[in-house]
Structure formats: C-alpha cells, structure tokens
C-alpha cells in the first residue's frame, strides 16, 4: 500500500536556464549565509545564477541534473518532486540548512524525498511545471 504525500513530479520550464561556473580551483571552498542558514561549498561545486538568485550546487548533483545548452548556460533536465509546506520549518541540504514558510515548496531531486531544498511558491511556480508523463 502506498501513501500519498501530496508530492508531485515537476520539470523545469525549458526557458529557465541558469548561468553557472564550476569552482575548479585548489580551495577548501567557502561558507555563506542564505535561506536563513549557513551554506558551504567545496572545490568542484558550481556557482549558479538563477533568475536573480545566486547559490552553489554540489558537483555530483549538478553533473546528474543539469546539461549545458550553450557555453556557461545550463538547464536542469531531470525531474523534481515537490509538495507545499503546511507549516514553517527547515530542510537539511547538501550545502547546509534552508528555512521555509507555510505555503513554500519543499523540493526533492530524488523521488523518495532525498536531496531536498525549498523555494517560495511564486518562484517555484514560475520555474517549474507539472510533469505527469511518469508516475
């Protein structure tokens, strides 16, 4: 028996490309504050500019989920699973901890709820569309 979590499959809209640069330097990485918590990146991770917001993405996650569409421009091509948050809280991400409010989206790169992040509803709905092609 399966339980409906309210989580649905989505795809990034085709016009939602990001600009990204790989942190391909001999470095220990760096720490920064975003989404209500401390984030961290390491050598090999990606620095992403997405619709006016800048953040880092883990190297393995970026390689698995994005493809280059032109030099320095990438599109997330793998689906995500998302659900609306009923109350405020936070999720652990690969980069740190991200806080959300009721009504925001909890987004997962893995169907089982792994590799989480969160996003405000307006931003999520402008960037993603429902993908009912697969369960």
Backbone as a chain_set.jsonl record, in Angstrom:
{"seq": "XXXXXXXXXXXXXXXXXXXXXXXXXXXXXXXXXXXXXXXXXXXXXXXXXXXXXXXXXXXXXXXXXXXXXXXXXXXXXXXXXXXXXXXXXXXXXXXXXXXXXXXXXXXXXXXXXXXXXXXXXXXXXXXXXXXXXXX", "coords": {"N": [[0.841, -1.169, 0.0], [0.617, 2.21, -0.883], [1.345, 5.506, 0.319], [-0.087, 8.636, -0.121], [1.775, 11.432, -0.301], [1.287, 13.931, -1.165], [3.192, 14.872, -2.738], [4.354, 15.779, -5.892], [5.408, 15.264, -9.312], [7.6, 17.349, -11.16], [8.933, 19.404, -13.836], [11.625, 21.486, -14.885], [10.895, 24.489, -16.525], [11.469, 24.945, -19.995], [12.573, 27.383, -20.734], [13.988, 28.244, -18.576], [16.86, 28.616, -18.049], [20.072, 28.591, -16.413], [22.956, 30.477, -15.39], [26.183, 29.278, -14.894], [29.208, 28.508, -13.144], [31.916, 26.399, -12.649], [33.536, 25.74, -9.592], [36.441, 25.345, -9.974], [39.03, 25.195, -8.618], [42.006, 25.141, -6.582], [41.045, 24.876, -3.587], [39.609, 25.172, -0.297], [37.006, 25.646, -0.376], [34.123, 27.663, 0.524], [32.11, 29.467, 2.927], [28.787, 30.735, 3.285], [25.929, 32.865, 3.923], [22.582, 32.106, 3.466], [19.123, 31.629, 2.717], [18.316, 31.583, 5.376], [20.255, 30.223, 6.831], [23.603, 28.88, 7.38], [25.519, 28.179, 4.556], [27.622, 26.008, 2.608], [30.298, 25.419, 0.333], [32.416, 23.439, -1.807], [35.553, 22.673, -3.418], [35.084, 22.112, -6.874], [32.312, 22.239, -6.81], [29.422, 24.065, -8.068], [28.859, 27.465, -8.904], [25.968, 29.185, -9.142], [23.807, 31.28, -11.004], [20.567, 32.107, -10.904], [17.749, 33.297, -12.14], [18.132, 35.821, -10.891], [19.004, 35.066, -8.398], [21.708, 33.875, -6.465], [23.65, 31.021, -5.77], [25.197, 27.969, -4.55], [25.784, 24.701, -5.99], [26.116, 21.317, -5.323], [28.75, 19.383, -6.741], [28.366, 16.707, -7.76], [25.569, 16.539, -7.832], [24.951, 18.626, -9.617], [26.18, 17.652, -11.974], [24.592, 15.424, -12.457], [22.025, 16.469, -12.82], [21.862, 18.705, -14.507], [22.298, 20.04, -17.868], [24.475, 21.365, -20.351], [23.464, 24.029, -22.379], [24.43, 26.055, -23.881], [27.622, 27.71, -24.001], [28.455, 28.154, -20.64], [25.781, 28.286, -19.856], [23.038, 26.568, -18.532], [20.556, 23.978, -18.269], [18.258, 22.562, -16.073], [17.546, 19.271, -16.323], [16.503, 16.965, -15.254], [13.707, 15.486, -13.54], [11.938, 16.867, -10.665], [10.523, 16.353, -7.423], [7.858, 17.691, -5.642], [6.175, 19.385, -2.932], [3.717, 21.296, -1.153], [4.516, 23.178, 1.715], [3.055, 22.782, 4.872], [3.468, 24.105, 7.229], [5.861, 26.31, 8.858], [9.417, 25.656, 8.725], [12.483, 23.795, 8.357], [14.858, 22.418, 6.022], [17.452, 20.019, 5.646], [20.107, 20.485, 3.496], [22.46, 19.619, 0.867], [24.29, 21.612, 1.011], [23.863, 22.932, 3.386], [21.56, 24.278, 5.711], [18.213, 25.076, 5.021], [15.593, 27.362, 5.413], [12.003, 27.471, 5.45], [8.664, 28.76, 4.797], [5.171, 28.349, 5.654], [3.293, 27.257, 2.888], [5.359, 27.56, 1.06], [7.356, 25.679, -1.301], [8.542, 22.398, -0.816], [11.16, 20.796, -2.194], [12.511, 18.079, -4.02], [15.272, 16.346, -5.329], [15.244, 13.667, -5.626], [12.976, 10.977, -5.935], [12.177, 9.647, -3.605], [12.333, 11.555, -1.657], [14.849, 12.437, -1.101], [17.778, 14.586, -1.189], [17.012, 17.401, -0.701], [15.535, 20.712, -1.024], [14.223, 24.072, -0.611], [11.686, 26.405, -1.74], [10.152, 29.516, -2.477], [6.649, 29.861, -3.216], [5.742, 31.466, -5.46], [8.102, 31.768, -6.978], [8.788, 29.065, -7.45], [6.546, 28.162, -8.953], [6.794, 29.749, -11.222], [9.069, 28.75, -12.387], [8.853, 25.979, -12.684], [6.925, 23.233, -14.051], [4.109, 21.018, -13.895], [4.705, 17.536, -14.344], [3.32, 15.014, -15.691], [4.007, 12.772, -17.108], [5.167, 10.463, -16.186], [4.645, 8.245, -13.435]], "CA": [[0.0, 0.0, 0.0], [1.401, 3.442, -0.908], [0.742, 6.644, 0.993], [0.026, 9.856, -0.921], [2.379, 12.503, 0.488], [0.997, 15.213, -1.795], [4.366, 15.177, -3.554], [4.108, 15.605, -7.334], [6.57, 15.364, -10.2], [7.687, 18.587, -11.937], [10.104, 19.634, -14.673], [11.986, 22.892, -15.064], [10.433, 25.022, -17.805], [12.573, 24.955, -20.964], [13.191, 28.716, -20.83], [14.567, 28.566, -17.269], [18.286, 28.277, -17.998], [20.874, 29.276, -15.411], [24.364, 30.703, -15.685], [26.921, 28.571, -13.847], [30.652, 28.359, -13.26], [32.424, 25.387, -11.718], [34.591, 26.183, -8.695], [37.525, 24.429, -10.352], [40.209, 25.82, -8.044], [42.591, 24.482, -5.416], [40.451, 25.632, -2.485], [38.826, 24.445, 0.708], [35.627, 26.103, -0.528], [33.783, 28.821, 1.341], [30.823, 29.472, 3.625], [27.997, 31.942, 3.068], [24.601, 32.814, 4.538], [21.465, 32.181, 2.524], [17.964, 30.825, 3.091], [18.183, 31.516, 6.825], [21.259, 29.369, 7.465], [24.926, 28.879, 6.786], [25.715, 27.244, 3.446], [29.036, 25.802, 2.33], [30.613, 24.747, -0.922], [33.76, 22.88, -1.841], [36.148, 22.635, -4.757], [34.327, 21.286, -7.811], [30.9, 22.624, -6.818], [29.056, 25.058, -9.076], [28.285, 28.736, -8.503], [24.84, 29.305, -10.062], [22.958, 32.464, -11.014], [19.276, 31.587, -11.343], [16.657, 34.272, -12.031], [18.469, 36.853, -9.929], [19.448, 34.498, -7.137], [22.994, 33.204, -6.596], [23.874, 29.984, -4.768], [26.071, 26.897, -5.025], [25.193, 23.377, -6.163], [27.066, 20.218, -5.183], [29.282, 18.96, -8.04], [27.714, 15.477, -8.24], [24.166, 16.863, -8.124], [24.931, 19.423, -10.845], [26.509, 16.769, -13.106], [23.484, 14.495, -12.669], [20.724, 17.085, -13.053], [21.919, 19.8, -15.486], [23.057, 19.871, -19.111], [24.859, 22.639, -20.949], [22.709, 24.373, -23.585], [25.381, 26.912, -24.59], [28.712, 27.924, -23.033], [28.121, 28.815, -19.384], [24.321, 28.294, -19.625], [22.621, 25.196, -18.24], [19.149, 23.713, -17.989], [18.015, 21.383, -15.236], [16.785, 18.382, -17.206], [15.898, 15.85, -14.527], [12.514, 15.918, -12.803], [11.963, 17.022, -9.215], [9.257, 16.052, -6.764], [7.626, 18.82, -4.753], [4.931, 19.472, -2.177], [3.576, 22.561, -0.409], [4.741, 23.073, 3.154], [1.879, 23.142, 5.661], [3.905, 24.992, 8.31], [7.255, 26.708, 8.662], [10.406, 24.685, 9.173], [13.726, 23.826, 7.613], [15.33, 21.154, 5.463], [18.902, 19.874, 5.501], [20.516, 20.367, 2.093], [23.865, 19.231, 0.73], [25.105, 22.793, 1.293], [23.597, 23.444, 4.739], [20.187, 24.229, 6.197], [17.377, 26.091, 4.392], [14.329, 27.574, 6.109], [10.834, 27.745, 4.603], [7.425, 29.186, 5.45], [3.96, 27.66, 5.2], [2.944, 27.623, 1.522], [6.516, 27.371, 0.184], [7.502, 24.321, -1.822], [9.64, 21.516, -0.452], [11.536, 20.234, -3.484], [13.445, 16.967, -3.862], [15.841, 15.826, -6.574], [15.019, 12.222, -5.643], [11.554, 10.66, -5.732], [11.927, 9.209, -2.229], [12.457, 12.688, -0.745], [16.255, 12.766, -0.877], [18.392, 15.766, -1.809], [15.94, 18.4, -0.562], [15.708, 22.157, -0.893], [12.914, 24.707, -0.542], [11.551, 27.55, -2.639], [8.888, 30.233, -2.369], [5.642, 29.379, -4.162], [5.738, 32.232, -6.713], [9.308, 31.438, -7.741], [8.68, 27.678, -7.91], [5.521, 28.043, -9.997], [7.269, 30.39, -12.461], [10.193, 27.989, -12.939], [8.545, 24.547, -12.873], [5.58, 22.843, -14.489], [3.777, 19.618, -13.578], [5.148, 16.531, -15.307], [2.518, 13.823, -15.46], [4.353, 11.749, -18.096], [5.513, 9.244, -15.455], [4.148, 8.297, -12.05]], "C": [[0.897, 1.246, 0.0], [0.616, 4.558, -0.242], [0.966, 7.87, 0.121], [0.547, 10.975, -0.029], [1.99, 13.872, -0.031], [2.135, 15.661, -2.688], [4.066, 14.84, -5.006], [5.39, 15.817, -8.123], [6.464, 16.64, -11.038], [8.946, 18.572, -12.787], [10.36, 21.127, -14.76], [11.493, 23.333, -16.435], [11.64, 25.213, -18.72], [13.262, 26.307, -21.077], [13.901, 29.124, -19.539], [16.028, 28.113, -17.158], [18.976, 29.113, -16.926], [22.266, 29.529, -15.974], [25.145, 30.052, -14.555], [28.4, 28.47, -14.198], [31.094, 27.345, -12.213], [33.553, 25.983, -10.89], [35.76, 25.207, -8.848], [38.865, 25.03, -9.93], [40.743, 24.957, -6.91], [42.148, 25.285, -4.194], [39.772, 24.681, -1.504], [37.36, 24.804, 0.61], [35.397, 27.342, 0.3], [32.407, 28.637, 1.952], [30.122, 30.777, 3.324], [26.632, 31.767, 3.714], [23.541, 32.996, 3.469], [20.35, 31.29, 3.058], [17.868, 30.602, 4.595], [19.2, 30.638, 7.523], [22.599, 29.486, 6.777], [25.017, 27.793, 5.716], [27.222, 27.088, 3.242], [29.194, 25.111, 0.981], [32.056, 24.284, -0.86], [34.289, 22.918, -3.271], [35.344, 21.687, -5.634], [32.851, 21.593, -7.855], [30.676, 23.728, -7.844], [28.459, 26.286, -8.423], [27.239, 29.08, -9.558], [24.142, 30.649, -9.884], [21.651, 32.058, -11.678], [18.199, 32.635, -11.087], [16.916, 35.298, -10.936], [18.926, 36.353, -8.577], [20.738, 33.719, -7.375], [23.173, 32.228, -5.445], [24.818, 28.946, -5.347], [25.29, 25.589, -5.12], [26.323, 22.354, -6.09], [27.477, 19.69, -6.561], [28.565, 17.725, -8.593], [26.257, 15.726, -8.609], [24.082, 17.64, -9.436], [25.184, 18.529, -12.057], [25.333, 15.858, -13.455], [22.216, 15.182, -13.163], [20.7, 18.189, -14.111], [22.635, 19.375, -16.755], [23.321, 21.242, -19.706], [24.068, 22.86, -22.234], [23.474, 25.345, -24.462], [26.477, 27.213, -23.571], [28.278, 28.745, -21.817], [26.65, 28.842, -19.018], [23.832, 26.847, -19.546], [21.124, 25.131, -17.961], [19.061, 22.477, -17.114], [17.089, 20.47, -16.02], [16.153, 17.196, -16.486], [14.678, 16.35, -13.766], [12.822, 16.125, -11.327], [10.594, 16.607, -8.701], [9.055, 17.139, -5.718], [6.264, 18.733, -4.092], [4.908, 20.798, -1.444], [3.784, 22.295, 1.075], [3.484, 23.54, 3.887], [2.223, 24.093, 6.795], [5.355, 25.375, 8.061], [8.186, 25.634, 9.205], [11.701, 24.866, 8.412], [14.025, 22.439, 7.071], [16.855, 21.186, 5.439], [19.181, 19.696, 4.012], [21.955, 19.89, 2.045], [24.792, 20.384, 1.087], [24.923, 23.325, 2.708], [22.164, 23.243, 5.146], [19.416, 25.364, 5.54], [16.021, 26.146, 5.087], [13.217, 27.888, 5.113], [9.663, 28.165, 5.47], [6.27, 28.325, 4.935], [3.617, 28.167, 3.803], [4.102, 27.541, 0.549], [6.521, 25.931, -0.325], [8.718, 23.644, -1.215], [9.935, 20.718, -1.711], [12.611, 19.183, -3.265], [13.959, 16.534, -5.226], [15.628, 14.319, -6.712], [13.568, 11.928, -5.252], [11.232, 10.296, -4.287], [12.082, 10.327, -1.201], [13.896, 13.057, -0.436], [16.678, 14.014, -1.633], [17.387, 16.913, -1.878], [16.452, 19.829, -0.653], [14.32, 22.767, -0.847], [12.908, 25.974, -1.382], [10.188, 28.19, -2.42], [7.941, 29.815, -3.487], [5.681, 30.134, -5.486], [6.926, 31.856, -7.593], [9.205, 30.014, -8.298], [7.712, 27.574, -9.084], [5.931, 28.739, -11.287], [8.366, 29.58, -13.142], [9.855, 26.557, -13.326], [7.126, 24.365, -13.381], [5.371, 21.371, -14.137], [4.22, 18.711, -14.703], [4.401, 15.247, -14.98], [2.836, 12.696, -16.429], [4.725, 10.42, -17.444], [4.952, 9.363, -14.046], [5.22, 8.697, -11.081]], "O": [[1.833, 1.331, 0.795], [-0.615, 4.557, -0.238], [2.086, 8.117, -0.328], [-0.144, 11.418, 0.888], [2.324, 14.882, 0.59], [2.055, 16.712, -3.324], [3.584, 13.75, -5.313], [6.327, 16.466, -7.659], [5.398, 16.975, -11.555], [9.896, 17.84, -12.51], [9.43, 21.932, -14.714], [11.664, 22.604, -17.412], [12.714, 25.6, -18.26], [14.424, 26.372, -21.476], [14.37, 30.257, -19.433], [16.378, 27.324, -16.279], [18.519, 30.202, -16.58], [22.694, 28.869, -16.921], [24.817, 30.245, -13.384], [28.787, 28.363, -15.362], [30.702, 27.419, -11.049], [34.431, 26.656, -11.429], [36.024, 24.372, -7.982], [39.718, 25.333, -10.764], [40.016, 24.139, -6.347], [42.8, 26.258, -3.814], [39.415, 23.552, -1.84], [36.549, 24.333, 1.407], [36.344, 28.0, 0.73], [31.641, 27.763, 1.546], [30.767, 31.807, 3.129], [26.225, 30.645, 4.018], [23.601, 33.929, 2.668], [20.606, 30.316, 3.766], [17.396, 29.556, 5.042], [19.03, 30.33, 8.702], [22.72, 30.111, 5.724], [24.641, 26.643, 5.943], [28.002, 27.945, 3.66], [28.343, 24.332, 0.553], [32.818, 24.682, 0.021], [33.539, 23.17, -4.214], [34.966, 20.598, -5.203], [32.183, 21.25, -8.83], [31.627, 24.259, -8.416], [27.651, 26.176, -7.501], [27.571, 29.248, -10.731], [23.913, 31.099, -8.761], [21.622, 31.708, -12.858], [17.784, 32.837, -9.946], [16.025, 35.608, -10.145], [19.21, 37.158, -7.69], [20.857, 32.992, -8.361], [22.89, 32.553, -4.292], [25.199, 29.036, -6.514], [24.286, 25.39, -4.437], [27.363, 22.52, -6.728], [26.635, 19.564, -7.45], [28.197, 17.7, -9.767], [25.766, 15.18, -9.597], [23.233, 17.343, -10.276], [24.479, 18.635, -13.06], [25.109, 15.558, -14.628], [21.409, 14.559, -13.852], [19.624, 18.573, -14.568], [23.471, 18.471, -16.737], [22.508, 22.159, -19.585], [24.008, 21.972, -23.084], [23.2, 25.451, -25.658], [26.273, 26.987, -22.378], [27.801, 29.873, -21.947], [26.295, 29.372, -17.965], [24.171, 26.015, -20.387], [20.515, 26.09, -17.485], [19.711, 21.466, -17.383], [15.966, 20.855, -16.346], [15.336, 16.49, -17.077], [14.624, 17.52, -13.387], [13.823, 15.631, -10.807], [9.629, 16.524, -9.461], [9.986, 17.473, -4.985], [5.335, 18.107, -4.602], [5.959, 21.364, -1.144], [3.287, 21.309, 1.618], [2.917, 24.58, 3.551], [1.351, 24.817, 7.274], [6.004, 24.834, 7.166], [7.795, 24.813, 10.035], [11.988, 25.943, 7.889], [13.529, 21.43, 7.572], [17.467, 22.235, 5.24], [18.566, 18.86, 3.35], [22.602, 19.77, 3.086], [25.954, 20.162, 1.43], [25.756, 24.098, 3.183], [21.604, 22.164, 4.955], [19.9, 26.495, 5.498], [15.384, 25.119, 5.319], [13.456, 28.492, 4.067], [9.652, 27.966, 6.685], [6.388, 27.659, 3.907], [3.647, 29.373, 3.557], [3.883, 27.46, -0.66], [5.779, 25.081, 0.167], [9.79, 24.24, -1.114], [9.054, 20.038, -2.238], [13.507, 19.358, -2.44], [13.183, 16.374, -6.168], [15.811, 13.762, -7.794], [13.015, 12.558, -4.351], [10.144, 10.598, -3.796], [11.975, 10.078, 0.0], [14.139, 13.914, 0.415], [16.025, 14.439, -2.586], [16.97, 17.336, -2.956], [17.621, 20.117, -0.4], [13.331, 22.056, -1.025], [13.954, 26.543, -1.697], [9.194, 27.498, -2.205], [8.383, 29.457, -4.579], [5.656, 29.504, -6.543], [6.778, 31.65, -8.797], [9.498, 29.779, -9.471], [8.034, 26.959, -10.1], [5.458, 28.355, -12.357], [8.57, 29.711, -14.349], [10.502, 25.983, -14.202], [6.253, 25.209, -13.177], [6.318, 20.586, -14.086], [4.123, 19.069, -15.877], [4.804, 14.489, -14.098], [2.046, 11.764, -16.574], [4.612, 9.367, -18.072], [4.804, 10.468, -13.526], [4.964, 8.786, -9.88]]}, "num_chains": 1, "name": "protein.A"}
